[in-house]
Amino acid sequence: MRDSIYNISPLDGRYDMKVESLRQYFSEAGLIRYRIFVEIEWFIFICNVLKLEGTKVWSSKELQKLRDIYETLDLESANNVKGIEKTTNHDVKAVEYFIKENLKGSVFEPYFEFIHFACTSEDINNLSYALMLRDSLYEEMIPAISSLIGDVSKLAEKYKSVPMMARTHGQPATPTTLGKEFVNVEARLDRQLETLSNVKILGKINGAVGNFNAHAVAYPKVKWIEASNKFIQTLGLEVNLYTTQIEPHDYMAEMFDAMKRINTILIDLNRDVWTYISLGYFKQRLKEGEVGSSTMPHKVNPIDFENSEGNLGLANALLSYFSEKLPISRMQRDLTDSTTLRNIGSAFAYSLLAYKNCVHGLGKLELNKESIQRDLDNSWELLAEPIQTVMRKYKIEKPYEKLKELTRGKDVNQQTISKFIDSLKIPADEKKRLKTLTPSTYIGLAVELVDSYPYDSL
């Protein structure tokens, strides 16, 4: 067997252990299992629920025998399906034949032609991918995102009162708190996670071009629209009645766009934390034996955030393509979506890898309060904003221009600010209040904003 060191994708090599949990959904074996599940459950449905003429109602013991085919699917069975596919050159037909081979000689054999009854391959595929996306989203991706948000929330609370000089356009700007900057990210992620969680995952089982053509000819008295709705809902999916041969994948585009926005917010977070580390606001907890640079022994590189950013970029490139491509199909069907859908797992894996690396990086952060405080102590010009705003309150002419002349391009300290305040024609209590301000205390309602999140009284 080929060693994993020869794998083309790092997802299956270098990063294998970090994304291994996604194999059960997105691997070829995972897709085979979902297809068998849909085929078996459709067969059970038309026999035991619709009770179509010519079928038989199966006992609980017989039902379990049917479901054992997908519940006990192992490596050998999955490879058997692939072996059949070498002959059929059709992956869904191979699944149908595999099921029949497993049931050969049993009580089910006289009813074999009701396996895959009135189905086009896309009936099986679209439901398989819908289930794959639902399960991976709710079992892996949403928990990982929620965990990351939880860590960001803890940092917001932990550092809510730590004053920090902000930077707009890379230049010193009005102070904030470190915790307030983290709660900003938390709020953005929460909103997008809600959008992602509310995407309706759709499915269809309506035949070759979406009109139940064959169904209606074979069993004209059956209410096929209602039957389709009921079957899809039993799978835990929502129904899309209006399709061509393929479910149009619009819901997938919604899902991928929501994931992409989450990933973009995290790219923003990674870059900001990377910059804070560069500025010395954070140190990184050391790990025994870890090497930061092959030539500079002193370095502790912010590799977790860099790795996370890179993988989020890869994920978003794929997610963007999926969103643009998958809703488009020539006429009633072309196969360009087939090969595209097989790559969804890569986008999810790059995303999951990025989430884990970001979490790991956040867990290594150690606050360097001295560095943060030093920037504030050297930036008394930041108080130009509140002073000129109070001057406006008392209708002092050209307050902005006067503060600009005082501070821009000049060395400003506490004495400079105090002397300027003394020169103002404003009430004494206002002068006293302004003179108590420092760059460290001029943080507005930052702490209150952290404490009140989520703010639900609007």
ROLOTOR-171100 format. One line per field, with one value per residue (C-alpha): residue number from 1; y, x, z. Coordinates in Angstrom, 1 decimal, padded with zeros to 4 digits. Example, Ala and Ser with C-alpha at 12.3 -4.5 7.8 and 13.67 -1.06 7.14 Angstrom:
2
k = c(1 2)
v = c(-004.5 -001.1)
u = c(012.3 013.7)
w = c(007.8 007.1)
END
This chain:
458
k = c(1 2 3 4 5 6 7 8 9 10 11 12 13 14 15 16 17 18 19 20 21 22 23 24 25 26 27 28 29 30 31 32 33 34 35 36 37 38 39 40 41 42 43 44 45 46 47 48 49 50 51 52 53 54 55 56 57 58 59 60 61 62 63 64 65 66 67 68 69 70 71 72 73 74 75 76 77 78 79 80 81 82 83 84 85 86 87 88 89 90 91 92 93 94 95 96 97 98 99 100 101 102 103 104 105 106 107 108 109 110 111 112 113 114 115 116 117 118 119 120 121 122 123 124 125 126 127 128 129 130 131 132 133 134 135 136 137 138 139 140 141 142 143 144 145 146 147 148 149 150 151 152 153 154 155 156 157 158 159 160 161 162 163 164 165 166 167 168 169 170 171 172 173 174 175 176 177 178 179 180 181 182 183 184 185 186 187 188 189 190 191 192 193 194 195 196 197 198 199 200 201 202 203 204 205 206 207 208 209 210 211 212 213 214 215 216 217 218 219 220 221 222 223 224 225 226 227 228 229 230 231 232 233 234 235 236 237 238 239 240 241 242 243 244 245 246 247 248 249 250 251 252 253 254 255 256 257 258 259 260 261 262 263 264 265 266 267 268 269 270 271 272 273 274 275 276 277 278 279 280 281 282 283 284 285 286 287 288 289 290 291 292 293 294 295 296 297 298 299 300 301 302 303 304 305 306 307 308 309 310 311 312 313 314 315 316 317 318 319 320 321 322 323 324 325 326 327 328 329 330 331 332 333 334 335 336 337 338 339 340 341 342 343 344 345 346 347 348 349 350 351 352 353 354 355 356 357 358 359 360 361 362 363 364 365 366 367 368 369 370 371 372 373 374 375 376 377 378 379 380 381 382 383 384 385 386 387 388 389 390 391 392 393 394 395 396 397 398 399 400 401 402 403 404 405 406 407 408 409 410 411 412 413 414 415 416 417 418 419 420 421 422 423 424 425 426 427 428 429 430 431 432 433 434 435 436 437 438 439 440 441 442 443 444 445 446 447 448 449 450 451 452 453 454 455 456 457 458)
v = c(000.0 003.5 005.4 008.5 010.6 010.3 011.9 014.8 016.8 017.9 017.3 013.6 013.8 016.6 017.6 014.2 014.0 017.4 016.8 013.0 013.5 014.7 011.4 009.7 012.4 013.4 010.3 008.1 005.5 008.2 009.1 005.4 005.0 008.0 006.6 003.2 004.9 006.8 003.8 001.5 004.1 004.8 001.1 000.8 003.9 002.7 -000.7 000.1 003.6 003.9 000.2 000.3 -002.5 -005.3 -004.5 -006.1 -004.6 -005.7 -006.8 -005.1 -007.9 -007.6 -003.8 -004.2 -006.6 -003.9 -001.2 -003.4 -002.9 000.8 000.6 -002.1 -000.8 -001.5 -001.0 -004.3 -003.5 000.0 -001.5 -004.0 -001.1 000.4 -003.0 -003.0 000.5 -000.6 -002.6 -000.3 002.9 004.5 005.1 005.2 002.1 000.3 001.1 -000.4 -003.6 -003.8 -003.7 -006.4 -008.6 -008.3 -009.4 -012.1 -015.3 -013.5 -012.7 -009.4 -010.8 -011.0 -007.2 -006.1 -003.9 -001.7 -000.8 002.5 002.6 005.6 007.3 009.1 009.0 012.6 011.7 009.6 012.0 015.2 013.6 012.0 015.3 017.1 014.5 014.8 018.6 018.5 015.9 017.5 021.0 020.2 017.5 019.1 022.6 024.5 023.0 024.0 027.5 027.8 026.6 029.3 031.9 030.8 031.3 034.8 035.5 034.5 036.8 039.6 039.2 038.6 041.8 044.0 046.6 046.5 049.9 049.8 052.4 051.8 052.2 053.5 053.6 052.1 055.3 056.0 056.5 056.8 054.2 051.2 048.1 044.8 043.0 045.4 044.4 040.8 041.2 043.0 039.7 037.7 039.7 039.4 035.7 035.1 036.9 034.9 031.6 032.3 032.7 029.5 027.6 028.8 027.6 025.2 022.0 020.9 017.7 016.3 012.9 013.7 011.8 012.5 016.1 016.9 016.2 012.7 011.5 007.8 007.8 009.1 006.6 003.5 004.4 007.2 007.0 007.8 011.4 011.6 015.2 014.4 011.2 013.0 015.6 013.0 010.9 013.8 015.1 011.7 012.2 015.4 017.6 020.2 019.7 021.4 020.5 022.8 021.4 020.1 016.7 018.2 020.0 023.4 023.8 027.3 026.3 025.1 028.5 030.1 027.7 028.3 032.0 032.1 029.9 032.2 035.3 033.5 032.6 036.2 037.5 035.0 036.1 039.6 038.2 036.3 039.3 041.6 039.2 038.6 042.4 042.7 040.0 041.9 045.1 043.2 043.5 039.7 037.2 033.5 030.7 028.6 024.9 022.8 021.8 024.0 025.9 029.3 029.9 027.6 030.4 032.9 031.1 034.0 033.9 032.6 032.9 033.4 030.3 029.2 032.5 032.3 028.7 029.6 032.5 030.5 027.7 030.1 031.6 028.2 027.3 030.6 030.1 026.8 028.1 031.0 028.7 026.4 029.3 030.6 027.2 024.9 026.8 026.7 023.7 023.6 023.0 020.2 018.7 018.6 016.8 019.7 019.8 016.1 016.6 019.9 018.4 015.8 018.7 020.1 018.1 019.9 023.3 022.0 020.5 023.6 025.5 023.1 023.0 026.8 026.9 024.5 026.5 029.7 028.2 026.8 030.2 032.1 029.6 030.5 034.2 036.0 039.6 042.0 044.8 046.8 047.1 048.2 050.7 052.2 053.0 054.8 056.7 058.0 059.1 062.0 063.5 061.0 063.4 066.0 064.3 064.6 068.1 069.5 067.8 069.6 072.8 072.3 071.9 075.4 076.8 077.7 078.6 076.2 073.6 071.0 073.4 074.5 070.9 070.1 072.9 071.8 068.1 067.1 066.2 067.4 065.9 066.1 065.1 065.5 069.0 070.2 069.0 070.4 073.8 073.9 073.0 075.8 078.2 077.3 079.5 076.6 076.0 075.1 071.7 070.8 071.8 069.6 066.7 066.9 067.1 063.8 062.1 060.0 057.9 054.9 056.1 057.6 054.3 055.5 052.8 049.9 047.9 048.5 047.3 044.1 043.5 044.2 041.8 040.5 043.8 042.8 045.8 047.5)
u = c(000.0 001.3 002.6 000.6 003.8 003.1 -000.4 -000.9 -003.1 -001.7 -005.2 -004.6 -000.9 000.5 -002.8 -004.5 -005.1 -006.6 -009.3 -009.7 -013.2 -014.5 -013.6 -016.9 -018.8 -016.7 -014.6 -015.6 -016.7 -018.8 -020.5 -021.2 -022.7 -025.0 -026.1 -026.9 -028.8 -031.0 -031.6 -032.6 -034.8 -036.6 -037.2 -038.5 -040.7 -042.4 -043.0 -044.0 -045.4 -046.8 -047.5 -047.3 -049.1 -046.6 -044.5 -044.6 -044.7 -041.5 -041.3 -039.1 -036.6 -036.5 -036.2 -033.1 -031.6 -032.0 -030.6 -027.6 -026.3 -025.5 -025.1 -022.4 -020.7 -017.0 -013.9 -014.3 -018.0 -017.0 -014.3 -016.8 -019.0 -016.0 -015.3 -018.8 -018.3 -015.4 -017.9 -020.8 -018.7 -021.6 -021.2 -024.9 -025.8 -022.9 -024.6 -027.9 -026.2 -024.3 -027.5 -029.1 -026.0 -026.2 -029.9 -029.5 -031.3 -033.3 -037.0 -036.2 -035.1 -038.6 -038.9 -035.5 -036.9 -038.4 -034.8 -034.0 -037.7 -038.5 -035.3 -032.7 -029.2 -029.5 -032.5 -030.0 -027.1 -028.8 -030.2 -026.8 -025.0 -027.7 -027.4 -023.6 -023.7 -026.2 -024.3 -020.9 -022.2 -024.0 -021.6 -018.3 -018.3 -020.8 -019.4 -015.9 -017.0 -019.0 -015.9 -013.8 -016.4 -016.4 -012.6 -012.9 -015.7 -013.4 -010.7 -013.2 -014.2 -010.7 -009.3 -012.3 -010.7 -007.2 -006.8 -005.1 -004.2 -006.2 -004.8 -006.8 -004.9 -002.1 -001.7 -002.3 -006.0 -008.6 -008.0 -010.1 -009.8 -008.4 -011.5 -013.7 -011.8 -012.4 -016.1 -016.4 -015.2 -017.6 -020.6 -019.7 -019.2 -022.4 -024.4 -022.9 -023.1 -026.9 -027.2 -025.3 -027.3 -030.6 -029.8 -032.5 -031.0 -033.1 -033.7 -035.7 -036.8 -039.0 -037.4 -035.6 -036.6 -038.4 -042.0 -042.6 -043.2 -042.4 -044.0 -047.3 -047.4 -046.6 -048.9 -051.3 -053.4 -050.5 -050.2 -046.5 -046.0 -047.2 -045.3 -042.1 -042.6 -043.1 -040.1 -037.7 -039.0 -038.4 -034.8 -034.7 -034.4 -036.7 -038.4 -037.6 -040.4 -039.3 -036.3 -035.0 -033.2 -030.9 -031.7 -030.4 -028.0 -029.0 -029.1 -025.6 -024.6 -026.3 -024.4 -021.0 -021.4 -022.3 -019.2 -017.1 -018.2 -017.2 -013.9 -013.3 -014.0 -011.5 -008.9 -009.4 -008.9 -005.8 -004.2 -005.1 -003.7 -000.6 -000.1 -000.7 002.0 004.3 003.7 004.6 001.1 001.1 003.7 003.3 003.5 006.5 006.5 009.5 011.5 009.7 011.8 010.7 013.3 015.9 018.5 017.3 017.0 015.2 012.1 008.7 006.7 002.9 002.6 -000.9 -002.4 -000.5 -001.5 -005.1 -005.1 -003.6 -006.1 -009.0 -007.9 -007.8 -011.3 -012.8 -011.4 -013.2 -016.4 -016.5 -016.2 -018.9 -021.3 -020.8 -020.8 -023.2 -026.4 -025.7 -026.5 -027.1 -030.7 -032.2 -028.8 -025.1 -022.4 -020.2 -021.7 -020.7 -016.9 -017.4 -019.5 -016.8 -014.5 -016.8 -014.9 -011.7 -013.3 -014.7 -011.4 -009.4 -011.9 -011.8 -008.0 -008.0 -010.5 -008.4 -005.2 -006.8 -008.0 -004.6 -003.0 -005.4 -004.7 -001.0 -001.4 000.0 -000.7 002.3 000.8 004.0 004.1 000.5 000.9 004.1 002.3 -000.5 001.9 003.8 000.6 -001.0 -002.0 -004.9 -006.6 -007.0 -010.3 -012.2 -010.8 -011.9 -015.3 -015.9 -014.7 -017.5 -020.0 -019.1 -019.0 -015.4 -014.4 -012.3 -011.6 -010.4 -007.9 -006.5 -005.9 -004.4 -001.9 -001.1 -000.6 000.0 003.7 004.7 005.8 002.9 002.9 000.7 002.0 001.3 -002.3 -002.8 -001.5 -003.8 -006.8 -006.0 -006.1 -009.7 -012.7 -014.8 -016.2 -013.7 -015.3 -015.0 -011.3 -010.8 -012.6 -010.5 -007.3 -008.1 -008.2 -005.2 -004.7 -005.4 -008.7 -010.0 -011.8 -015.4 -018.0 -015.7 -016.1 -019.9 -020.1 -018.4 -020.5 -023.7 -023.1 -025.3 -027.3 -030.9 -032.8 -033.0)
w = c(000.0 -000.8 002.2 003.1 002.7 -001.1 -000.8 -003.2 -000.8 002.6 003.9 003.6 004.6 006.8 008.3 008.3 012.0 012.3 009.7 010.1 011.5 008.1 006.4 007.4 005.5 002.5 001.6 -001.3 001.4 003.1 -000.2 -000.9 002.6 002.1 -001.3 000.1 002.9 000.5 -001.8 001.1 002.8 -000.5 -001.0 002.6 002.0 -001.1 000.4 004.0 003.7 000.2 -000.1 -003.8 -005.7 -006.2 -003.1 000.3 003.8 005.6 009.2 011.8 011.5 007.7 007.9 010.1 007.6 005.0 007.2 008.2 004.6 005.3 009.1 008.9 005.7 006.1 003.9 002.1 001.2 000.0 -002.2 -003.5 -004.7 -006.4 -008.0 -009.5 -010.7 -012.8 -014.9 -014.8 -015.2 -013.2 -009.5 -008.5 -010.6 -008.8 -005.5 -006.7 -007.9 -004.6 -002.6 -004.8 -004.5 -000.7 -000.8 -003.4 -002.4 000.4 000.7 -001.0 -004.3 -005.9 -005.3 -006.6 -009.3 -006.6 -005.5 -007.2 -008.4 -010.6 -009.6 -011.7 -010.3 -009.2 -006.9 -005.0 -005.3 -004.3 -001.1 -000.3 -000.6 001.4 004.2 004.0 004.3 007.1 009.2 008.7 009.3 012.5 013.8 012.9 011.4 013.6 016.8 015.7 014.9 018.2 020.1 018.5 019.2 022.8 023.0 021.5 024.0 026.9 025.7 025.4 029.0 030.3 028.6 028.7 031.0 029.4 027.6 024.2 021.7 018.6 015.1 012.1 008.8 010.8 012.8 016.5 017.2 019.9 022.7 023.0 025.2 024.1 025.2 023.1 020.0 020.7 021.4 018.0 016.4 018.6 017.5 013.8 014.1 016.0 013.4 010.5 012.5 012.9 009.2 008.5 011.0 009.4 005.9 004.8 003.4 000.5 -001.4 -004.3 -005.5 -008.5 -011.4 -014.6 -015.2 -011.9 -013.0 -011.6 -015.2 -014.7 -011.2 -012.5 -015.4 -013.2 -010.4 -011.5 -008.3 -005.9 -004.8 -005.7 -004.7 -001.2 -001.1 -002.2 000.5 003.2 002.3 002.2 005.5 007.1 006.1 008.1 005.0 003.4 000.0 -003.2 -005.6 -008.4 -010.1 -013.3 -013.2 -010.5 -007.3 -008.3 -005.4 -004.4 -000.8 -001.1 -002.4 000.6 002.9 001.3 001.2 004.9 005.6 003.5 005.5 008.7 007.2 006.1 009.6 010.9 008.3 009.7 013.3 012.4 010.8 013.7 016.3 014.2 014.2 017.9 018.4 016.1 018.1 021.3 022.8 023.1 023.8 022.8 025.4 024.6 023.9 024.9 021.9 019.4 016.8 015.7 013.0 011.4 011.8 014.4 017.8 019.5 017.3 018.3 015.1 015.0 012.9 014.1 012.8 009.6 009.0 009.8 007.4 004.6 004.9 005.2 001.9 000.3 001.7 000.5 -003.0 -003.3 -001.5 -003.9 -006.9 -005.5 -005.0 -008.5 -010.3 -008.6 -009.2 -013.0 -015.1 -018.9 -019.7 -017.6 -016.6 -017.2 -015.2 -014.3 -010.8 -010.2 -010.1 -008.3 -005.5 -004.8 -003.7 -001.0 001.6 000.8 001.5 004.7 005.7 005.0 007.1 010.0 009.9 010.0 012.9 015.0 014.3 015.2 018.5 019.2 018.6 020.8 023.6 023.5 023.8 026.9 027.5 027.5 029.5 029.7 025.9 025.6 028.4 026.9 023.6 025.5 027.8 024.7 022.9 024.8 021.5 021.5 023.9 021.2 020.2 023.5 024.2 020.8 021.2 024.6 022.9 020.3 023.2 024.4 020.8 020.9 017.4 015.3 018.0 015.5 013.8 017.2 018.4 015.0 015.4 018.9 018.2 014.6 014.0 017.4 020.7 023.1 026.8 029.8 030.5 026.9 027.2 030.7 029.7 026.6 028.8 031.2 028.3 027.3 028.2 029.6 033.1 035.7 036.4 032.7 032.8 035.9 034.2 031.1 033.1 034.8 031.4 030.3 027.2 029.5 030.9 027.6 026.6 026.4 027.0 025.9 029.1 029.2 025.6 026.5 029.6 027.8 024.8 023.4 023.7 023.3 024.5 021.1)
END
